[in-house]
């Protein structure tokens, strides 16, 4: 909706800076300034100051959080939707190797770790918070990882 509030939320300040630079490259300066860039913790609702949104979107981001945090973020994505709001996200539901979070390895070697949440747990995360959800298997992409397209809404 034209003039709607837009918040870009991530756990990584570095990634938020990159997103902000891209906004200024791709949008008119006045539009880029309207995007609020917020660092989050596992408490997404506190990070956005209790606000609710018409649309929530996450693409190629959640797989870098461990599965328990993925579930928390998915639940809170439902929580921050306004009544009648809609959401869309992409998340892996299977990877060949389920790894634990190794922060030291990430710092020393760089790169991003890959985690997943099974399809039934994705559904449960949204339904447990009162959202309607549809989970579609997108198949194998990116080195045998299997991804789901998740549409969710707040009645």
Secondary structure, DSSP 8 states (H G I E B T S, - for coil): -TT--EEEEES-HHHHHHHHHHHHHHS-HHHHHTEEEEE--S-HHHHTTT--EEEEEE-S-GGGS-HHHHHHHHHHHHHTEEEEEEEEEEEEEE-SS-----HHHHHHH-S-------HHHHHHHHHTTTEEEEEEEEEEETTTEEEEEEEEEE-
